[in-house]
Amino acid sequence: IDGLADGFVRLYPNPVESTLTIERNNSDEAVIELYSVSGVLISTTKTENTTITLDVGMLNSGSYFIRIIGTNDTTIHRFIKQ
């Protein structure tokens, strides 16, 4: 449980129309990958910020996944594009 807060990530709003905000609780370098529900890689972004915004307005409506590859862990999160 001690390490549980280390990988805290919040995506909002969900569902999203045009701009998805991702909040992390650390500023370690991370790679953020955006995938379609079928597993196709759509985009890759590197960041050291705790908060990043992604423009998802060009995506079709449906479910998508964000994979955040950090220094010590990798997490996957789902969001819905309206």
C-alpha positions in Angstrom: 0.0 0.0 0.0 2.9 2.3 0.6 3.7 2.4 -3.2 0.1 2.8 -4.3 0.1 6.6 -4.3 3.4 6.7 -6.3 1.5 5.8 -9.5 -1.5 8.0 -9.1 -2.9 9.2 -12.4 -6.2 11.1 -13.1 -7.7 11.6 -16.5 -10.5 14.2 -16.9 -13.0 15.0 -18.2 -14.2 11.5 -19.1 -16.0 11.3 -21.5 -14.0 14.0 -23.3 -14.9 16.2 -26.3 -11.7 17.9 -27.3 -9.0 18.3 -24.6 -8.0 15.5 -22.2 -6.1 16.5 -19.0 -3.8 14.0 -17.4 -2.5 14.6 -13.9 0.3 12.6 -12.3 1.6 12.8 -8.8 5.3 13.0 -9.8 7.4 14.9 -12.3 9.6 11.9 -13.4 10.0 11.7 -17.1 7.2 9.6 -18.7 6.1 8.6 -22.1 2.4 8.9 -22.8 1.0 6.7 -25.5 -2.5 7.0 -27.0 -4.0 3.8 -28.4 -7.3 3.0 -30.2 -9.5 0.3 -28.7 -8.1 -2.1 -31.4 -4.5 -1.5 -30.1 -3.3 0.9 -32.8 -0.8 3.4 -31.5 -2.1 6.9 -32.4 0.4 9.2 -30.7 3.4 9.3 -28.3 4.3 12.2 -26.0 7.2 12.6 -23.6 6.7 14.8 -20.6 8.2 15.6 -17.2 5.2 17.7 -16.2 2.7 16.5 -13.5 -0.1 17.9 -15.7 -0.4 17.5 -19.4 -3.2 18.2 -21.9 -3.8 16.2 -25.0 -5.8 17.5 -28.0 -8.2 14.6 -28.8 -10.7 16.6 -30.9 -9.6 14.9 -34.1 -10.4 11.4 -32.8 -13.6 9.6 -33.7 -16.1 8.9 -31.0 -15.3 5.7 -29.0 -13.1 4.2 -26.4 -9.3 4.8 -26.2 -6.4 3.9 -24.0 -3.6 5.9 -22.5 -0.4 4.0 -21.5 1.9 6.0 -19.2 5.4 4.5 -19.1 7.2 6.0 -16.1 10.6 5.4 -14.6 9.4 2.8 -12.1 6.0 1.7 -13.5 3.6 1.5 -16.4 -0.1 2.2 -16.1 -3.0 1.9 -18.6 -6.1 4.1 -18.4 -9.3 4.1 -20.5 -11.2 7.1 -21.7 -14.2 7.8 -23.9 -14.2 10.3 -26.7 -17.6 11.8 -27.3 
